[in-house]
Every structure is written in structure tokens, then in C-alpha cells.
Amino acid sequence: MKRKCKKMPETILNKIGMYEKLKILSDAAKYDVSCTSSGVDRNGDGKGMGNCRAAGICHSFSADGRCISLLKILFTNECIFDCKYCINRSSNDVVRTSFTPEEVCTLTMEFYRRNYIEGLFLSSGVLRSPNYTMELIYAALYRLRKVCNFQGYIHVKAIPGADPELIKRVGFLADRMSVNMELPTAESLRLLAPHKTRKSILTPMRLVQNRMEENKEELAVYRNAPKFVPAGQSTQMIIGATPESDYQILNVAESLYRKFDLKRVFYSAFVAVNEDTLLPQKTSDGPPLLREHRLYQADWLLRFYKFKAEELLDEKNPNFNLYLDPKCNWALKHLEMFPVEVNRADYEVLLRVPGIGVKSAQRIVKARRMGILDFSDLKKMGVVLKRALYFITCGGRMMYRTKIEEDYITRNLLNTKERLPDSVRGMTYRQLSLFDDVDWGSDNENNLSL
């Protein structure tokens, strides 16, 4: 039986201050993890507030890896959709509220002035209709950019189903835009998000991609032309709400990178916030954070290490080994390629060695032009020798006498403690709140007013 939304009387809604709305709508935004603040190199013009530089925006992460350097809020937690996994689903009994465009601007400018944030991440439920919601978001961003003259970083969500012209207008005001995939397959969407389809999600994603390409051509001719989503677009998939394997999820991600030129695919471990027969039941283990971590590691291999999804997993082995990172696991399955001689191996081969990262591989290629490298040199270059020593030689010799056998190397790698995110080691699964370490005092609402 459906429960009605907890609609508050109009008289009470009118009395909800900006501070109370902020508590509700910042908390409601914590499950959206496709929150990033990098990828743009743009100075302010000296007339407005803020600037946006790739290395200038502070990244601060909570225990579960969520970026908290941005003001991360929903425009509204009201929603006409009834996605089974979402805390803001239309049938949930939660307090509903919305910001006005003016309130979004006030919060952003005041938090920025106090150095609490360095940009804005604005997502939203769907209020009345996709077009109505997108118009409100556009009004907020237009006011922020043109009236308040805010020149800092803005990441905004495109609402699937909104008019393409509205999405384009918002794209000229934002630095990054994202459209959430939500779930990996069309069948999963049909079961858990019946109001959404792959087409409704991929259409705005394609629109943003095409308009970005057109904008690049415009900028090549007219250097002062307005920029459209200069930091690119990203998306998010929920992991563990549906039965897809890691192999399926990674193939979807690889396809999105290839077809839509995405900057990032984010993976969000399923958090059981609703009770529904179609959802996994709550367990004592909590969200599948280690699985999420392995998918992020594999995603890194796709983007920077020249791996393909089919190399890391297949239909016979569809899920990642939770005890070993994907790169080590791959190397153990391909011992015929090892050991490699670091003084002669190609850059692409070095990238496949466990313990050698992109930077250390680049340093090796550059340094070996000057002479023969040994293991002490590799350590200085950042190579993690406790993993790499089983897979490399220097001057034809291994670091120690060792066996190139899968069981032997596996045992030794398992004895080497892997550095895991705090969230995987047992920290509470939650996003840090803006209210966690700030003493607002009794005059909090007055403190936020212009």
C-alpha cells in the first residue's frame, strides 16, 4: 500500500527557514556520489567572486570518499517519481521542502565568503515535471552567475525528460553536468525505477556530448565564445541493488566512456534506506563498500592504464576478487608475461606491473635514458616494491630469489596489507555534514542572510 508524502501545511512550510531547508536538502543529497570539483582551468575576471582552476579547488573527502568541498544540496526533495531505492521516492513519508533560486544563491555566496566551500553541486528531485524543475535550476544558476557574479565551480544535474533547449541553457552556466544512469541495465530500471528508461537517460547525455563538440569548434574560431560544460559530464550507477555482475557493470562503464566521452563514472554502494520486496534486505555487513572500491580500481585501469573490461573479467569469472586488487589479480592470471625488465620494457608493459603507477612508469622511462636503474632507484620513483618485486627484474635480476608461481605469489600478496579507504575498514557509511564541525550558535539563520 502506497504511503502519501508527508506534506506539511502551507503555514508551516512558509515558516521553514533557510537553515532548516539546508539541513533537510543537504542530508537528502548525500546518496548522490557523482560529485566532483576538478577538470576546469578558468580564472575569474577580477570583477566577480571566485575562480575555477583545475589545481585550485580544494578536495576534502568524507570517510566514504564523498567530496565535501562543494556545497552539495538538492534543489528540492519533492519528486513525482517512485524509484524503489531512493529516500525521496514519491511514496515515502518524509518532510518535503524546496529552495528558491534566491536561497540557493544566498547559501552559495555566504558559504563561499566564509571559505566553507569552493563551489556548488546542485542536484534535485523532480518537482511537478522535468521542465519545471530544470527551469528552476536554470533560474538559480543564472542569478548566481549574472546577478551575484559568482565565478566559482558549479556542477549541476540534468533532469532526464527536460526540454533540450533548457539543458543547453543550463550547460552554458555550469562547469560540469551529469545525468545519472542509476542502474546498469534497462531491466533493472524497469523493476526499480519504472518512470525512467535508458532512452530518457541517454538522450540528454548524448545532447550534452554533441553540444560540447560543437562548442569546441566555436571556441576554435571565436576565443571569447561562451563555454559549454567545460569540465565535461559524468554519471553514477548504484551497485548491489540489482543482480548485475561486476563484468556487466564494467562493460557498461567502458561503453559509456567510449560512446559518450564521459569524464567519470561513479559507483555508489547500495544503501538500504527503504523497505521493498524488490530490494536486497539489510545485512549486518552494511553497504558493499569493498565491491565499490574494487570497481573504482578497475575503472582507473580502464581510464589510465590502457586495460579493457574483457581483460579484467569474463563470463566465467564475472566478479572481482575482494581480497586482491584488480591489477594484482590480472597479473596473477598472466604470469607468462612476467617478470619484465624495467630497463627495457615498453611504457604500456610497465603500466601492467602491480606496484607501478602512471607517474612511476613515466619516471622510469625518463630516468633509464641516463643509465641502468636498480631497485633502490625504483623505490625513490614511487614504485611499491612489496607488490612489484614478484613481477620485475633490474639488470636481469629479481630483488629476491622468488618463485613465479600463482599460489606462492598470492599468499605473499595477501600477507601484504593493502591500503583501503577508511569506509572499507569499518568507518560509518555517511557523508560529512556541513554541520559536523561548525558551531552555528543560536543565530544561524541570521548568519546566512545577506
SVG drawing of the C-alpha trace seen along z (x, -y; Angstrom):
<svg xmlns="http://www.w3.org/2000/svg" viewBox="-2 -44 76 66">
<polyline fill="none" stroke="black" stroke-width="0.4" points="0.0,0.0 1.4,-3.4 2.0,-6.0 1.4,-9.6 4.2,-12.1 4.4,-13.9 3.1,-17.2 3.3,-20.0 0.6,-22.6 1.3,-25.7 1.5,-27.8 4.3,-25.6 6.1,-25.5 6.2,-29.3 7.9,-29.3 10.7,-26.8 13.8,-28.9 16.7,-28.6 18.8,-26.9 16.2,-24.1 15.9,-23.7 19.6,-23.4 19.7,-20.6 17.0,-18.7 18.2,-19.1 21.9,-18.7 21.2,-15.4 18.9,-14.3 21.8,-14.9 24.3,-12.6 23.4,-9.5 24.4,-11.2 28.1,-10.4 28.8,-11.8 30.2,-14.9 33.4,-16.2 35.3,-19.5 38.0,-19.2 38.6,-19.4 38.4,-23.2 41.2,-25.7 39.5,-29.1 40.4,-32.3 37.9,-34.9 38.0,-38.2 38.6,-40.1 35.2,-41.7 33.2,-38.8 33.7,-36.3 35.8,-33.2 37.6,-31.4 37.8,-27.9 41.2,-26.2 42.0,-22.5 44.5,-22.5 43.0,-25.3 39.8,-23.7 40.3,-22.0 39.3,-18.4 38.1,-17.2 36.6,-13.7 34.5,-12.1 35.1,-8.6 33.2,-7.0 35.0,-9.0 32.4,-11.7 33.7,-15.2 32.7,-17.8 34.5,-20.9 31.4,-21.8 28.0,-22.9 26.2,-19.7 22.4,-20.1 19.2,-19.2 17.1,-22.0 14.1,-20.0 13.4,-16.6 9.9,-16.5 9.7,-14.0 7.0,-12.8 9.0,-9.5 8.8,-6.5 12.2,-4.8 12.3,-1.9 15.9,-2.6 15.5,-6.4 14.9,-8.0 13.0,-10.8 10.6,-8.4 7.1,-9.8 5.6,-7.2 8.0,-7.8 6.7,-9.6 9.4,-12.3 9.3,-16.0 9.4,-17.8 10.8,-21.2 12.4,-23.2 14.8,-26.1 14.0,-29.1 16.6,-30.3 17.4,-33.2 18.0,-30.9 20.5,-28.8 22.4,-31.9 22.4,-33.2 23.7,-30.0 26.4,-29.6 27.7,-33.2 27.6,-33.2 29.3,-29.8 31.9,-30.9 32.6,-34.1 33.2,-32.2 35.6,-29.8 33.5,-26.8 33.2,-25.8 34.8,-26.4 31.9,-25.6 28.3,-24.3 27.0,-20.8 23.3,-21.1 21.0,-18.1 17.3,-17.8 14.2,-15.6 11.6,-16.2 9.1,-18.8 5.9,-18.8 7.7,-17.9 11.3,-17.7 10.8,-21.0 9.5,-22.9 12.4,-21.6 15.0,-22.4 13.6,-25.9 14.1,-26.5 17.6,-25.2 18.3,-27.5 16.9,-30.4 19.2,-29.7 22.3,-29.3 21.5,-32.4 21.1,-34.5 24.3,-33.1 26.4,-33.8 24.8,-37.0 23.4,-38.8 25.7,-37.6 28.7,-37.4 29.8,-34.1 32.7,-32.7 33.5,-29.6 32.9,-26.0 29.3,-24.7 28.4,-21.0 24.7,-20.5 22.4,-17.6 20.5,-17.5 16.9,-16.2 16.1,-13.4 13.0,-14.3 13.6,-18.0 13.5,-20.1 16.8,-20.0 16.9,-23.8 16.7,-24.1 19.6,-21.7 21.7,-23.7 21.0,-26.9 22.0,-25.4 25.1,-23.9 26.4,-27.4 26.2,-28.3 27.7,-25.1 31.3,-23.7 30.2,-20.1 26.9,-18.4 25.9,-14.8 22.9,-12.6 22.7,-9.6 22.5,-6.1 21.2,-4.9 21.2,-1.2 23.3,0.7 20.7,2.3 17.3,1.5 15.7,4.5 16.9,3.1 15.5,-0.3 12.1,1.3 12.0,3.1 13.2,0.4 12.8,-2.9 9.7,-2.3 9.4,-6.0 12.8,-6.1 14.2,-4.4 17.6,-4.0 16.4,-6.3 15.3,-9.1 18.7,-9.0 21.0,-8.5 19.2,-11.2 20.4,-14.2 23.8,-12.5 24.1,-12.5 22.8,-16.0 25.5,-17.3 28.2,-15.4 27.2,-16.8 26.9,-20.3 30.3,-20.1 31.8,-19.0 30.0,-21.9 31.3,-24.3 34.9,-23.2 34.6,-24.2 33.1,-27.5 35.9,-28.2 38.5,-27.4 37.0,-30.2 35.8,-32.6 38.1,-32.5 35.6,-34.6 32.6,-32.4 30.8,-31.1 31.9,-27.7 29.5,-24.8 30.2,-22.3 34.0,-22.8 34.7,-20.2 32.7,-17.5 30.0,-15.2 29.8,-12.3 27.3,-9.7 26.5,-7.3 25.5,-3.7 24.1,-2.1 26.0,1.1 24.3,4.0 20.7,3.1 20.3,5.4 22.0,8.7 24.3,7.5 27.9,8.8 31.0,6.7 31.6,7.8 28.3,6.4 28.8,3.1 32.4,2.6 31.3,3.3 28.6,0.6 31.1,-1.8 33.5,-1.1 30.8,-1.6 29.8,-4.9 33.4,-6.2 33.8,-5.2 30.4,-6.3 29.7,-9.5 33.3,-10.6 32.5,-10.8 34.9,-12.2 33.9,-9.9 31.6,-7.0 30.8,-6.9 29.8,-3.8 27.6,-4.0 27.3,-1.1 23.6,-0.4 22.4,-1.7 19.1,-0.2 17.1,-3.2 13.7,-1.8 11.9,1.5 10.7,3.1 10.3,6.7 12.3,5.8 15.3,4.5 18.0,6.5 17.4,6.9 19.5,5.1 22.5,7.1 24.9,6.8 27.7,6.2 26.2,2.9 26.7,1.5 29.0,3.4 31.8,0.8 34.7,3.2 33.0,4.1 32.5,0.4 36.2,-0.1 37.3,2.7 35.1,1.2 36.8,-2.2 40.2,-0.5 39.1,1.3 37.7,-1.9 41.1,-3.6 42.7,-0.7 40.3,-1.4 40.9,-5.2 44.7,-5.4 46.3,-2.0 45.0,-1.0 43.2,2.1 39.9,3.3 37.0,4.7 37.3,8.1 40.9,8.4 39.9,8.0 36.7,10.1 34.8,12.6 31.6,14.6 33.4,17.5 34.9,15.1 32.3,12.3 33.2,10.7 36.3,9.2 38.4,10.9 37.6,9.0 41.0,10.0 43.2,8.7 43.1,5.5 42.1,6.0 45.6,5.3 47.3,7.9 44.6,10.3 45.1,9.8 48.9,10.2 48.5,13.5 46.4,14.9 49.0,13.8 52.3,14.9 53.6,15.9 54.2,12.1 56.4,11.8 59.0,10.9 59.6,7.8 62.9,6.0 62.2,2.4 65.2,1.1 63.8,2.3 60.1,2.8 57.7,0.5 55.7,-2.1 52.5,-0.2 54.0,3.0 55.3,1.2 51.7,-0.1 50.6,3.5 53.0,4.3 51.4,4.3 53.0,1.6 53.9,-0.6 51.6,-3.6 51.3,-6.1 53.7,-8.6 56.3,-6.0 56.2,-4.4 56.8,-7.8 59.7,-8.4 61.2,-5.0 61.0,-5.7 62.6,-9.1 65.3,-8.1 66.6,-4.9 67.8,-7.1 70.5,-8.3 71.6,-4.9 70.7,-1.5 68.1,-1.5 68.2,0.7 65.6,1.4 66.7,-1.5 66.1,-3.8 62.6,-2.4 61.8,-2.9 62.7,-6.6 60.5,-6.9 57.4,-5.7 57.3,-2.1 55.6,0.1 58.2,2.8 56.3,5.1 54.0,5.8 56.2,5.2 59.1,7.4 57.4,10.6 56.9,9.2 60.1,7.3 63.8,7.6 66.5,4.9 69.6,5.7 68.2,9.2 68.0,9.9 65.0,10.1 65.0,8.3 64.9,11.6 65.0,15.2 61.4,16.0 59.0,18.4 56.9,17.3 54.0,19.4 50.4,18.2 49.8,19.8 53.2,18.6 52.8,15.0 49.1,14.9 50.0,16.0 52.7,13.3 50.4,10.6 47.7,11.4 50.2,11.1 50.9,7.6 48.3,5.3 46.5,3.4 45.7,-0.3 41.9,-0.5 39.7,-3.6 38.5,-4.2 35.0,-3.4 36.0,0.2 37.9,0.6 34.7,0.1 34.0,-3.6 30.4,-4.8 28.9,-5.0 27.8,-8.6 28.7,-11.9 30.2,-14.5 27.7,-17.2 28.3,-20.9 27.1,-21.0 29.6,-18.4 32.4,-20.8 30.8,-24.2 29.3,-25.9 26.5,-27.8 25.2,-29.2 21.7,-30.4 21.6,-33.0 22.3,-30.5 19.6,-31.8 20.6,-35.4 24.2,-34.4 23.2,-33.1 21.3,-36.1 22.7,-38.8"/>
</svg>
